[in-house]
Amino acid sequence: MWRRSLSAGYRCFGCRSVGPKGIWGSHAVRTCSAPALPAGRITALQAVDLWRRHFEERGVTEPDHSSQYIIAHLLGAKTIESLEQGKLTEFLSQEKTEQVWKLCSRRLSRMPVQYVIEEWDFRDLTLKMRPPVFIPRPETEELVELVLADLETEPRTGVGAGAQHTCLEVGCGSGAISLSLLKSLPQLKASAVDQSQDAVDLTRENALRLGLQDRLQIYHIDVMKDADAVLSLCSHVSALVSNPPYLFSEDMTTLEPEILSRVYLEVDPRHPPLIRRWVEVNVEEMHYVETRHDISGRPRFCILQKEESHKHHKLDLD
C-alpha cells in the first residue's frame, strides 16, 4: 500500500474553504510550464528523475513520491519498487511518454496525486478518487479501527456482537469509511448520506467496484436542511460515524434520540474540548465518553455514548 508515504496534506487541496466544488471542482488546472517532450526516447527511470527535478524546481511538495507514484501507476503498478528493473530501464512508447507528461503536468499545477491518478488506497481497499470529493486522511483509518473494535466485541442495546449491526455514515465522500466497515464485517449493513451529488455518485461507484452495493444504501441528503430524512434512516442504527465539515448544530439535538448506541467523529485536534462542552450543555440523551488520539498523538476522535438511563425517555425538543 502506498498511502502512508504521502503526507496528510494531500487530503484535498482547498476543498472545504473555497465553496462546495473546491478548487478542483471543475477540473481546473493552473497554467504551469512543463518541460518539453523529449526529442528522443526515454526510460521510466529517466522520466521519474526528470519530473522529480522539475517538481523540486517548481516547489511541488513531495517531488519524489509525486513522480514515482504517477509513473508507477501508468506502468500498472502501485510503487516504483514493485516494478521489475527491466521495465524501469526499457524505453517508454511515445504514447506512454505523452501520458506521463499529461499526468505530471497536472501534478505540476498542484493537483493532488490522488486526483491525478484517480485512485487511492484506504486500509485494504483501492478506491476511485476525483474532485471535488474529499480525499480520505490516513487518520480516518484509525477512526474505522475504533468503530470496528466496538462493533466486533461489544453488545449494542442488547444485540450481541455476532448479530447484524447497522451503521450510518454522515458525509460519506468517497465511501471510504462505510465500505471499509462493510468489507471487514460481513454481517454489517450500512447507510451513507452526503449533501454532494458528486460524493453520492462516487460512493456508489466504489461500492459497485467492490461488490458491496447490496449492503450499502446511499442517499443524497443535506443533514442541515433535511434532518427529518436522516431521522428516517436512524431507527435501527447501532452507530453513527462521521468525519464532518458539519454535524454539531441544532440538528444533532434532533438526531440523537434516534441513535441506538454511539457516535464516532473525526475532528480537528482543536475541537474535542469544544464538542465536549457543547454536548454537555445541549444534548440530553448522550454523553461525551472520551477523546482518542491519532497515531501522531493529536486529539482526533470524539466518542459519544447514549445514556442507558434515558433509554426510554423521549427528549422534549420544544
N, C-alpha and C positions, 0 to 999 in steps of 0.2 A: 504494500500500500504506500502511496506517495504523499498523502495529505499532510502527514506530520512534519514534512520538511519545509513547508511554507508557513509563513507567519500568520498569526490571527488577523493581521491587517488585510489579508486577502478576502476577508469575509464578503465584502461588497464595496465597490469604490463609490461611496457617496449616494447610497440609495435613500435612507430614511430622512436625510436632511435636505433633500432637494426636490421633494414632491413625490407624488405617487409613482411616477415612472422611473425616477432616478436618472443619473447621468446617462446610463446606457439603455434607457427605456426605448429609445427609438433607434438603437443600434448605431448611435452616432460615434464617429471616430475622429479624434482631433488630428489635424494635419501635422505629420511629423516627417522629417526627411529620412527615408530608409536608404540603406546602401543599395547601389545599383546591382542588378542581377549580374552574376559573374559571367565574363565573356567565355570562359571555358567551363569544363565540368568540375564539380566539387563533391567531396565526400561528406558524409553525415558529420563526422568529427570536425571537419573544417567548417561546416556550417554552424555547428554548435559554438565553436571558438569565435567565429566572425561575429555572430549575433550576441554572444556574451560580451565581447568588447564594445559592440555598438550600444548595447543596453547600458553598460557601465558609463560610457561617454555621455549618454543622454539622461543619466540619473534614474534609470528604471530600477526599482527595488528588486533585490534577489536576482541579479542578472544570470548567475549560473543556473539556478533552478528554472528560471523562465525559459532559457534557450533549450535546456536539456529536456524538460517536460514536453514542450511543443514539438520538438523534432522526434522524440521517442514516440509520441502519440501518432505522428504521421507515418512512422515506421511500424505501427501496430503493436507497440509495447507501452508499458507504463513508466518505465525508467530506462535511462541510458545503460545502466549497469546490467539490466536484464537482457540486453541485446548481444548477440554474438559479435565478436570482434570483427569477423569478416564482413558483417552487414554494416558496421560503422565505417569501415575503410573502403568500401566499394563506392563507386561514383553514383550519385543520385541521378535519376532520369530528369529530363527537362521539366516534365510535368510535376514531379515531386519537388524539384527546386523551386518552382513557382509557388507551390503550396506552402513551402517553408517561408518564403518571402511574404506571402499574403498573411499568414497567421502571425508571424513575428512582427510584422508592421502593425497589426492590431495591438499586440502587447506593447509596442513602442508608443502607442497612443495612450498607454496606461490602462487599457482594458485588462481586468484580472485574468490570470491564466485559466481559471475555471470557465470563464465565458469564452475565452479564445478557443479552447479545445472542446467546449460544450459538454463536459462531464467532469465528475469528481467523485472520489471515494468518501464514504461515510460509514464508519465501522466496517462491516463486511459487505457493504453494498456499493455498487457503482451507479451513480445517479446522473441523469441528464441535467445540465445546467444551462440556463440562458437568462439574460437580463429581461425585465428588471427584477426577477425573483432573487431574493437574498441567497447568498452562498452560506451554507451552514458552517459555524465556527467549530474548531476542534473541541472547545469546551462543551458544546452541545452533546457530544458523545458521552460525556460524563453525566449529563442530565438523563440520558437514556439509561445508563447503568443504574442510577438511583431508582428510577421507576421500575426497571426490571427486577432489581433486588427486592422491592416491596411486593410486586405482583407475583413473584415466584415463591416467596416464603411466608408472607403474612396474610391471614384471613382478612376479608373485607366485608363488613356488615353481615357477618355470619356465613359468608361464602368462602369455602376453603380454597387453598392455592391451586388445587387440581381442577376446580370448576372454571367455567368460562368467565373471563373478565371482559369488561368493555372499557375503552379509553376514548376520551375526546381531546383532540389537539386543536387549540385555538391559534390561528395564524400558521398554517401548515407550510407555506413556502413551497419548497421542492418536494415535500412529503418525507423528509429525512427522518424525523422523529417517529411518526406513525409507522412508516414502512419498516424501520429498524426494529421497532417493538413487535410488529406482526411477524417479521422474519424470525425473531428469537423465541416467540411464544405462539406455537401453533394453535393453542386454544383461544387466543385473544381475537376479539373483533374491535374495530375502531371506527370512529367518525372524525373527519377533519374539516375545518372551516377556514376560509380566508376571504378577506374583503377584495382581493385582487383576482380577477378572472385569469390573468396570466399564471398566478400561483396555482389556482384550481386546475387549470389545463395541464400544467407541468406535473403536479402531483398525480393526476390521473394517468398521464403518460408513463411516469415512473412505476406506478402500481401495475400497469399492464405489462411493462417490460419485465417486471419481477414476478409476475404471476400471482399477485396479491390482491387483485381488483375485487374478488368476491368477498373479501373480508374487510374492505375499507369503503365506507360511504363518504363522499366528498361533496361539500356544499359551498356555494358562493354566497356568503353571508357577511355583512358588516356588523360585528358584535356591538359597536357603539350605536348603530341605528336600528338594529332589529334584534334586541335581546330576547323577545318572545320566540323567535325562530330558533335561537340557540337553546332556550329553555326546553323546547320540544325534543331536543336531542339528548337532554341530560337525565331523563327519568331513571335510567338504569346504568349510569356511568360509574365505574369504580374509581377512575382517576381522571383529572383534567391536567393536561400538560401544555405548557406554552413557553415560547421564547418571544415575549411580546414587545411590540412597539406600543401596545395599548392593552389594557385589561383592567388595571386597577383604576376604576372610576366608579361612579354610582351604579354602573351595570354589574359590577362584581357583587354588590349587595343583592341584586336581583337574581343572579345565577347561583349564589351559594346555597340556598335551601334545597336545590335540586341535586347537588353533588353528593354522592353517597359516601365518599371517603376522603380522598386527598387532592390537593392542588400542588403541582410542581412547576416552579418558574425559574427560568434562567434570566438573570438581570445584570445590569451594570453593577460593578462592585461597590459603587457609592449608594446603591438603593436599598439594600436589605434593612437598615435601621428605619428608613422612611416607610417601607412597606409594613414592617412590624408595627410601628406606631399607628399607621392608617388602619390596619386590620383590628388592632385593639380597640380603636375608637368607633369604627364603622361597621364591622362585620360581627354579628351576634353569634351565629351558629358555627363559626370556625375559629380556631386559634392558631397562632403562629407557633409551629413546632420548633423549627431550628433553621439556622443558616449553615449551608455546607460550602466548603472551599473547593476551588478547582485545583487542577494539578500544579498550578503555579502559586498556590497559596492565597489566592484572592477570594473574598466572599462573593460567590457567584450564584448559588442556588438557594431559593426560598421554598420551604416545605410547610404547607398548612394542613391541618387535620380537622375534620368535622368533629364537633363536640358531641360525644356519645350521650351525655346527659340531656342534650337538647334534641335527640334523635327524632322525637315525635312532636316537637314544638314547631308551630307554624310561625314564621317570622312576620311580624307586622311591618309592612313596608310603607304604611301611610304616614 
